[in-house]
Amino acid sequence: MPTPIAAANAYAALARLVPAASPGATPASEGTGFGALLQGALDKFIAQGHEVDAKSVQLAAGKADLVDVVTAVAESEVAVGTLVSVRDKVIAAYEEIMRMPI
């Protein structure tokens, strides 16, 4: 099981990759396309990362329950796994399209 610090580092790395998302961002609802769906999922993931950060700081200050922090980190781990799986599927689909004859 990853530590809160490892989860926070993973979140920070992802946040640097997605500069358009901000802590108060809401899921994109203007479009109904695939891009809007992905942006909404990324915004939700980043918000979850901020929640884990806040709970970790509260735990360090003695104001949070360890079970809540561990649960938040586990949920974040599942979200990262899902995000990686979706990324892998998108890359595989792109590679398959590129191999198609014209």
The 8 nearest C-alpha neighbors of each residue, nearest first, counted from 0:
[[1, 2, 73, 76, 72, 69, 3, 5],
 [2, 0, 5, 6, 3, 72, 76, 4],
 [1, 3, 5, 4, 6, 0, 72, 7],
 [4, 2, 6, 5, 7, 72, 1, 55],
 [3, 5, 7, 2, 6, 8, 1, 55],
 [6, 4, 8, 2, 7, 3, 1, 9],
 [7, 5, 3, 9, 8, 4, 10, 2],
 [6, 8, 4, 10, 5, 9, 3, 11],
 [9, 7, 11, 5, 10, 6, 4, 12],
 [10, 8, 6, 12, 7, 11, 5, 13],
 [9, 11, 7, 13, 8, 12, 48, 14],
 [12, 10, 14, 8, 13, 9, 7, 15],
 [13, 11, 9, 15, 10, 14, 8, 16],
 [12, 14, 16, 10, 15, 11, 9, 17],
 [13, 15, 11, 17, 16, 12, 10, 18],
 [14, 16, 12, 13, 17, 18, 11, 10],
 [17, 15, 13, 14, 18, 12, 11, 19],
 [16, 18, 14, 15, 19, 20, 13, 41],
 [17, 19, 20, 15, 16, 14, 21, 13],
 [20, 18, 17, 21, 16, 14, 24, 42],
 [21, 19, 18, 17, 42, 24, 22, 45],
 [20, 22, 24, 23, 19, 18, 42, 45],
 [21, 23, 24, 46, 20, 49, 45, 42],
 [24, 22, 21, 25, 46, 20, 42, 45],
 [25, 23, 21, 22, 20, 42, 26, 46],
 [24, 26, 27, 23, 42, 39, 43, 28],
 [25, 27, 39, 42, 28, 24, 43, 38],
 [28, 26, 39, 35, 29, 38, 25, 30],
 [27, 29, 30, 26, 35, 31, 39, 25],
 [30, 28, 27, 31, 35, 26, 32, 36],
 [31, 29, 35, 28, 32, 27, 34, 36],
 [30, 32, 35, 33, 29, 36, 28, 34],
 [33, 31, 35, 34, 30, 36, 37, 29],
 [32, 34, 36, 35, 37, 31, 38, 30],
 [35, 33, 37, 36, 32, 38, 31, 30],
 [36, 34, 38, 32, 37, 33, 30, 27],
 [35, 37, 33, 39, 34, 38, 40, 32],
 [36, 38, 40, 34, 39, 35, 41, 33],
 [39, 37, 35, 41, 40, 36, 42, 34],
 [38, 40, 26, 27, 42, 36, 37, 41],
 [39, 41, 37, 43, 38, 42, 44, 36],
 [42, 40, 44, 38, 43, 39, 45, 37],
 [41, 43, 39, 45, 44, 40, 26, 38],
 [42, 44, 40, 46, 41, 45, 39, 47],
 [45, 43, 41, 47, 42, 46, 40, 48],
 [44, 46, 48, 42, 47, 43, 41, 49],
 [47, 45, 49, 43, 48, 44, 42, 22],
 [46, 48, 50, 44, 45, 49, 43, 51],
 [49, 47, 45, 51, 50, 46, 10, 52],
 [48, 50, 52, 46, 47, 51, 53, 45],
 [49, 51, 47, 53, 48, 52, 54, 46],
 [52, 50, 48, 54, 49, 53, 71, 55],
 [53, 51, 49, 55, 50, 54, 48, 56],
 [52, 54, 50, 56, 55, 51, 49, 57],
 [53, 55, 57, 51, 56, 52, 68, 58],
 [56, 54, 58, 52, 57, 53, 51, 59],
 [55, 57, 59, 53, 58, 54, 60, 52],
 [56, 58, 54, 62, 60, 63, 55, 59],
 [59, 57, 63, 61, 55, 60, 56, 62],
 [58, 60, 56, 61, 57, 55, 62, 63],
 [61, 59, 57, 58, 62, 56, 63, 55],
 [62, 60, 58, 59, 63, 57, 64, 56],
 [61, 63, 57, 60, 58, 64, 59, 56],
 [64, 62, 58, 57, 61, 65, 54, 67],
 [63, 65, 67, 66, 58, 68, 62, 61],
 [64, 66, 68, 67, 69, 63, 58, 70],
 [65, 67, 69, 64, 68, 70, 71, 63],
 [68, 66, 70, 64, 65, 69, 71, 63],
 [67, 69, 71, 65, 70, 66, 54, 72],
 [68, 70, 72, 66, 71, 67, 73, 65],
 [71, 69, 73, 67, 68, 72, 66, 74],
 [70, 72, 68, 74, 73, 69, 51, 75],
 [71, 73, 75, 69, 74, 70, 76, 68],
 [74, 72, 76, 70, 75, 71, 69, 77],
 [75, 73, 71, 77, 76, 72, 70, 78],
 [74, 76, 72, 78, 73, 77, 71, 79],
 [75, 77, 73, 79, 74, 78, 72, 80],
 [76, 78, 80, 74, 75, 79, 81, 73],
 [77, 79, 75, 81, 76, 80, 82, 74],
 [80, 78, 82, 76, 81, 77, 83, 75],
 [81, 79, 77, 83, 78, 82, 84, 76],
 [82, 80, 84, 78, 79, 83, 77, 85],
 [81, 83, 79, 85, 80, 84, 78, 86],
 [82, 84, 86, 80, 81, 85, 79, 87],
 [85, 83, 81, 87, 86, 82, 80, 88],
 [84, 86, 88, 82, 87, 83, 89, 81],
 [85, 87, 83, 89, 84, 88, 82, 90],
 [86, 88, 84, 90, 85, 89, 91, 83],
 [89, 87, 91, 85, 90, 86, 92, 84],
 [88, 90, 92, 86, 91, 87, 93, 85],
 [89, 91, 93, 87, 92, 88, 94, 86],
 [90, 92, 88, 94, 93, 89, 87, 95],
 [93, 91, 95, 89, 90, 94, 88, 96],
 [94, 92, 90, 96, 95, 91, 89, 97],
 [95, 93, 97, 91, 96, 92, 90, 98],
 [94, 96, 92, 98, 97, 93, 91, 99],
 [95, 97, 93, 99, 98, 94, 92, 91],
 [96, 98, 94, 95, 99, 93, 100, 92],
 [99, 97, 95, 96, 94, 100, 93, 101],
 [100, 98, 96, 97, 101, 95, 94, 93],
 [101, 99, 98, 97, 96, 95, 94, 93],
 [100, 99, 98, 97, 96, 95, 94, 93]]
